[in-house]
């Protein structure tokens, strides 16, 4: 099975906020009804050039999965980012 992979990435920053969104679409090249799609969105609030609080939302969908498994998955993550540079 061969899959194509298409990505769209958007990044926006305004003062202390930054928003990053990435969408990934992977259809099966022989059967377009069989595909994977992922959306990843991150919002960061910078308190300094080295320290930020981040929140990430991730959603994944697969049209074909093993029996008994869900077709989609959602994750929400909140964290702290610290840079030494």
SULRADA-V887294 format. One record per residue. N is the residue number from 1. RES is the residue in one letter. PSI is psi in degrees with one decimal (* if undefined). NEAR is the number of other ideal C-beta (glycine too) atoms within 10 Angstrom. D_FIRST is the distance of its C-alpha to the first C-alpha in Angstrom with 2 decimals. Layout:
# SULRADA-V887294
n:N res:RES psi:PSI near:NEAR d_first:D_FIRST
n:N res:RES psi:PSI near:NEAR d_first:D_FIRST
This chain:
# SULRADA-V887294
n:1 res:X psi:129.3 near:8 d_first:0.00
n:2 res:X psi:140.6 near:7 d_first:3.81
n:3 res:X psi:144.1 near:13 d_first:6.72
n:4 res:X psi:158.9 near:11 d_first:10.29
n:5 res:X psi:120.3 near:9 d_first:13.11
n:6 res:X psi:132.0 near:10 d_first:16.60
n:7 res:X psi:145.2 near:10 d_first:19.61
n:8 res:X psi:124.3 near:10 d_first:23.15
n:9 res:X psi:131.5 near:10 d_first:25.87
n:10 res:X psi:137.4 near:10 d_first:29.48
n:11 res:X psi:133.0 near:10 d_first:32.39
n:12 res:X psi:134.3 near:9 d_first:35.95
n:13 res:X psi:140.3 near:11 d_first:39.05
n:14 res:X psi:112.7 near:7 d_first:42.52
n:15 res:X psi:-112.4 near:7 d_first:45.29
n:16 res:X psi:-0.6 near:11 d_first:44.29
n:17 res:X psi:143.5 near:12 d_first:41.08
n:18 res:X psi:140.9 near:16 d_first:37.62
n:19 res:X psi:131.4 near:13 d_first:34.55
n:20 res:X psi:130.9 near:16 d_first:30.98
n:21 res:X psi:130.5 near:15 d_first:28.05
n:22 res:X psi:130.2 near:15 d_first:24.39
n:23 res:X psi:133.3 near:15 d_first:21.72
n:24 res:X psi:131.3 near:15 d_first:17.99
n:25 res:X psi:124.3 near:15 d_first:15.52
n:26 res:X psi:90.0 near:16 d_first:11.72
n:27 res:X psi:150.8 near:18 d_first:10.28
n:28 res:X psi:129.9 near:16 d_first:6.84
n:29 res:X psi:-23.5 near:11 d_first:7.59
n:30 res:X psi:-23.1 near:9 d_first:7.44
n:31 res:X psi:98.0 near:11 d_first:9.25
n:32 res:X psi:-12.7 near:10 d_first:11.52
n:33 res:X psi:-14.7 near:8 d_first:13.11
n:34 res:X psi:110.5 near:15 d_first:10.35
n:35 res:X psi:165.6 near:16 d_first:11.34
n:36 res:X psi:142.9 near:16 d_first:13.13
n:37 res:X psi:137.5 near:16 d_first:16.60
n:38 res:X psi:137.7 near:16 d_first:19.12
n:39 res:X psi:127.3 near:16 d_first:22.78
n:40 res:X psi:120.4 near:16 d_first:25.04
n:41 res:X psi:130.1 near:15 d_first:28.75
n:42 res:X psi:132.5 near:18 d_first:31.51
n:43 res:X psi:130.3 near:15 d_first:35.24
n:44 res:X psi:139.5 near:17 d_first:37.68
n:45 res:X psi:110.6 near:14 d_first:41.46
n:46 res:X psi:129.1 near:16 d_first:43.10
n:47 res:X psi:-25.0 near:10 d_first:46.51
n:48 res:X psi:-178.7 near:9 d_first:46.97
n:49 res:X psi:-15.6 near:8 d_first:45.08
n:50 res:X psi:-18.1 near:11 d_first:44.04
n:51 res:X psi:132.1 near:12 d_first:43.62
n:52 res:X psi:154.8 near:19 d_first:41.44
n:53 res:X psi:134.3 near:13 d_first:40.30
n:54 res:X psi:151.0 near:16 d_first:36.70
n:55 res:X psi:133.8 near:13 d_first:34.88
n:56 res:X psi:135.6 near:15 d_first:31.12
n:57 res:X psi:127.7 near:14 d_first:29.21
n:58 res:X psi:132.2 near:15 d_first:25.46
n:59 res:X psi:129.4 near:15 d_first:23.37
n:60 res:X psi:136.3 near:15 d_first:19.69
n:61 res:X psi:134.6 near:15 d_first:17.99
n:62 res:X psi:126.9 near:17 d_first:14.71
n:63 res:X psi:-23.8 near:14 d_first:14.41
n:64 res:X psi:117.8 near:12 d_first:12.67
n:65 res:X psi:168.0 near:12 d_first:14.46
n:66 res:X psi:150.0 near:6 d_first:16.02
n:67 res:X psi:135.3 near:4 d_first:19.22
n:68 res:X psi:-9.5 near:5 d_first:22.18
n:69 res:X psi:147.0 near:8 d_first:20.55
n:70 res:X psi:154.1 near:9 d_first:21.33
n:71 res:X psi:-18.4 near:10 d_first:18.92
n:72 res:X psi:163.3 near:10 d_first:20.81
n:73 res:X psi:134.8 near:13 d_first:22.66
n:74 res:X psi:136.4 near:11 d_first:25.71
n:75 res:X psi:139.4 near:10 d_first:27.64
n:76 res:X psi:129.3 near:9 d_first:30.98
n:77 res:X psi:135.6 near:10 d_first:32.43
n:78 res:X psi:135.0 near:8 d_first:35.90
n:79 res:X psi:-179.2 near:11 d_first:36.97
n:80 res:X psi:136.5 near:9 d_first:39.32
n:81 res:X psi:131.6 near:13 d_first:38.56
n:82 res:X psi:130.2 near:8 d_first:41.07
n:83 res:X psi:140.6 near:9 d_first:41.02
n:84 res:X psi:-5.5 near:4 d_first:43.38
n:85 res:X psi:* near:4 d_first:43.39
